[in-house]
Amino acid sequence: PLDSAISLIKFPFISILSRFRTGVVLAFMKLTNNYHLFESKPALSWIGRWMGRESLETIWEPLFLGKFGEYKDLVILSWFWARIKKRTSSLAYPEGGFKTFADRITQVIEELGGKLFLSTTVESIGSDPKGSFIKSGGKRINFDRIICTSPTPVFLKLANLPQNYSKKLASIKHLHALNLILISKKPFMKESYWLSIADKSFPFLVLVDHTNFMDPKFYNKEHILYIGCYLPIDHPYLKMSGRELLKTFDKYLTQINPDYRKHLLRVEKFVGPFAQPVVEKGYSKVIPEMKTPLKDVFLANLDMVYPWDRGTNYAVELGENVASIVE
């Protein structure tokens, strides 16, 4: 554990002096409210200067490498500040999972007379003197307003946008989120819910033993482990099947739990495309705005929650904000 002053003091893998320096800097960041102070500073070089080389190499650099890969040295300190500022050991999760949210939203929309078209391909988004529209199945469908919640690169492909606008938004680098999900008869870890991997040789960033946090009774009394990492768009892992990935990850997983295969029931793979923007110098100047150059077409996605990182609470706030603009 590394989520409190006590756990940092007890952390055995760096010296007492490094623990003290790290604690002082983290406290400073917790108490600082103006993230603009950090926007011009590369995070890793600043961390190395103030927390010390030992703290940097043991804790932070491996985590930045796992999160951002080749872009790790580009990430600015304001992004790191936000992670520290909001860090808490108090967590919440909806009973029944996020599908509970989706089902309830669906119910309310339908009660209000709305319609949902699932598994429907949107071929393009546009706007002209007749209004805003999408094309699906070769047909034009008109709308009073359109809110697009796709990742920015997807929106750029769907919409016919001014060149300068597209160029600005296309300058944001993105990584895909890869999740390999193991469903088992027993938990993977005895007690831990979240295990960040600070070993550079490992091909994944985190293990999340979800049912060490949420009761397995919500999941057919089965246990769920998420194996997460962020990857560039052309990474070979993204093309592998779940079983192929598990074969690749197996020698690393067995270092933590040698017997996990005995209890394994199923394997699933999930990819979140363009899930993580690379927050580099000048990012605040290229963040998309909700109002787009297309009349009555609005954009709302997690590139916009800067300086915060992607998360459900920020997505909910984003939804409320774009709804207020559309009204």
N, C-alpha and C positions, 0 to 999 in steps of 0.2 A: 504493500500500500504506500502511496505517495500523495495523499490528498489532504494532509493536515500537518501542522507544525510538529506534532508528536511523531507522526510516521516519518517525516523527513529527518528528524533527529535520530531515529532508530535505523535509518537506511544504511546498511552496512557496506555498500559498494564504493563509497567515496569517503575521503578523509573528513574529520571533524571540521577543519577549516573550510573545506569545500561545501559542507552541509550548511555551515554558518553563512557563507557568502550567498549560497543559493537561496536560503531562507530570507535573508535581508532583501535581496532583489525581488523575490516573489511577493514579499510584503509591500515593497515599494509599488509594484505594479497593481496590487490589489487596492491600494489606497489612492492611486492616480486615476483621475476621471477623464482627462483630456487625451484621447488616443491620437489626436493630430500631432502630438509631440513625437510620435514614433513612426510616422508615415515615410520618412526619408531614410530610415535606418534598416539595413539588412538584419534580420533577426539573429541568425546564427553567429555572425561576427560580434554583435553586441552582447549576446549571451556569453560568448567565450571571454570577452573583455571583462565583464562584471561578475559573472558567476564563477569564472575560472575554467581552465582547459579541462580539468578532470570532470567537472560537472557537465560540460559541453559534450565531451567524447563518450561519457558513460550513459547519460540520460537523453539529452536533447537532440544531438545530431542523428543518432539512430532513429529517433521518432520522426524527425523531419524527413529523413531519407525514406522511411516507410510510407509517409504521407505524400510527399511531393517528388520523390525520386530525383531525377536529374535537375529538377527545378529548386531543390532545397535551399540553395544559396541565394535565390532570388526573392524568397518570401520575406515580407517586411515585418517589422517589429509590432506594428499595430495589430496584425493578425494574431500574433503570439500573446500580446497584451489582452486581447479579448478572450482568449482561451483561459488565461489565468484569472481575469476579472470575474468571469462567470462560473469558475470552477467551484463545484460543491459536491459533497457526498450525499446530498439529499436528492433522490431520484423519484420520478413518478412514471407510471406506465398504465395504459387503460386495460382493465380486465377484459379478456376476449380479444385483445390485439387491436390494431388500427383499423381492421375491417369493421369494428364496431362503429367507428367514426363514419366510414364510407356508407354503411347501411343506414345510419341515422340521417346523414345528409341526403341520401337518395330518397328516403321516406318523406322528408320535409319538402324537397323539390317537387316530388310528385303530388303531395298534398296541396301545393300552391299552383298546380297546373302545369308544371314544367315537365319536359321530356328528356330522357337520357338516351343517347345513342352510343352504345358500347361496341367495341371491336369495329369501329367505323374509321376508315382511313381518310385523313385530311390531306388532300393533294396540294393545296395552296391556300393562302390567305391574301385577301386584297381589299381595296377600297377605291371607289370611283364616285362620280356625282350621284349615282343611284344609291350609294350606301356601302356599308361594309359587307363582305361575303366570304364564304369559303367555297372551295370546289371539292366535291367528293363523288367518286364514281363518274367523273366527267360532267357532273351537273353543278350549277351554281345554286347556292343556298344563301339567301339574304338574311342579315341580322341587324338589329338596332345597334348593338355593341358586341364586340368580340374581345374576350380576355384569353390570351394565349399563355399557358403556364409551362410550356416546354422549355428545355434548356436553350440558352441563347443560340448555339450553333444550329439547332433544329429550326428555330424561328427564322434565322437568316436564310435557310434553305426553302422554307415555306412561303415567305413573303417577298414581294417585289419592292425593294426598299432603295432609297437614295444611296449612291455609292459611298459618299463620305460617312453616312450613318453606319452602313454595313462594315466599312473598313475599321471604324472605331470599335464596334462590338466584336468583330472578328479578331481583334488584337488580344482578347482575353484567352489565355491558355486554359485548357481543361484536362482533367484526368477522369477516366471511368472508375466507378466503384465496383469491385468484384466481391461477391459474397458466396462462399461455399458453405452450405448448411448441412450439418450432420444431425440426423434424428436417431436417437439411441434409447436403449432400455434403461441406461444409467447415466448420470451426469459425467461429463468429461473431466471436470475439475471437482475436487471435494467441496470447496467452499467458495472459491473466487467467482465473481460475476464477470469482471472485466480484467483481462490480462493484456497489457500493452507489451509488445515484443521489442526489446532494445538490443537484440542480437542481429547485426547486419547480415549475417549469413542466412537468416530465415527469409522465406519468400512471401511472408504475410506480416501484417502490421499488428493485428489484434485477434484475440480469442474472446468471444463473448458467450459465456455459458448462461443463456437467457433464463433457463428454468432453475438456476440458482438465485434468481431475482423474483421471477413470477412463478407461482405454484404450478407444477406439472399438471394439476387437475384441469387447467384450462387448455391443455394440449394433449388430451387423450392419455394422460399419465405417461407421456413420452418426454424425452429430454432433448433440448434444442441447443446446438452449438453453432454460432456464427463465426466463420473464419474470414476476416476482412482484409482487403488491401486496395490501394489505389494504383491504377496502371495507365500508362500512355495508350492512346487509341489503337496503336498497332501491336500491342503486346500479345505474344502467342497464347498466354493463359486465357485470353478472352475468347479464343476459338476452340478451346478444349471443352470436352464434356465434363460433367460433374465427377464421373468416375476417373477420368484421365487426370483431373486436377488433384483428386484425392491421392492417386498414386504418386504424383509429384510431391505432395505435401506430407506424405506418410512418414518419411524418416524424421521429419521435424516434429510432427505430432506425437510420435512414439517417444521422443525425448521428454515429453511432459506427461503422457499417459501411455505406457507401453501396451496396455491391455484394451485400449479403446475399441479396437476392431471386434472384439468378442461380443460387444453390446450394440453394435451398429445395425440399424434397421434400414435406413434409406439415406440417399445423398441427393441434394438439390443444388442447382447453381443459379445465381441471379446476378445480372449486370445492370447497374444504373449508369446509363450513358451520360457523359459530360457532367458528372455529379459534383466534382470538386474544381472550382476555379483556382488558378494559381494567383495568389494575392501578392503581386510584385509592385515595385515602385511606380507610382502614377495610377494605381488601380482606381482610386476614388474619382479620377477624371474620365474613366471609360465605363463606369458602371451604367448599365442600361437604365433609362427612365421608364416609368410606367406608361406615359403617353408616348406613342410611337409616331413617326412621320405619317403613318396611314390614319386617316380620319376614322375615329370611333373604333380603332384597334389598339388594345392595351396589352402590355407585357408584364408578367409578374413571375419571377423565378428566384432561386436562391443565390444567384449572382448578386442580387440586390441587397442582401442582408448585412453586407460589410458595415462595420468591422467584425461582426459576429460570424461564426461559422455555421454551416448548414445544420438545421435542427427543426423539429416539429413546431416548437413554440414560435420560432421566427417565421415559419411558413404560415401559421395561423394569423399572426400579426400582419404579414404581407397580404394575405387574403382580405383582411378587414380594411387595410389601407387602399388596395386597388378597388374594392367595392365602393368605398366612399368617394373615390375619384369618378368612377363610372356613373354613380348616381347624379 
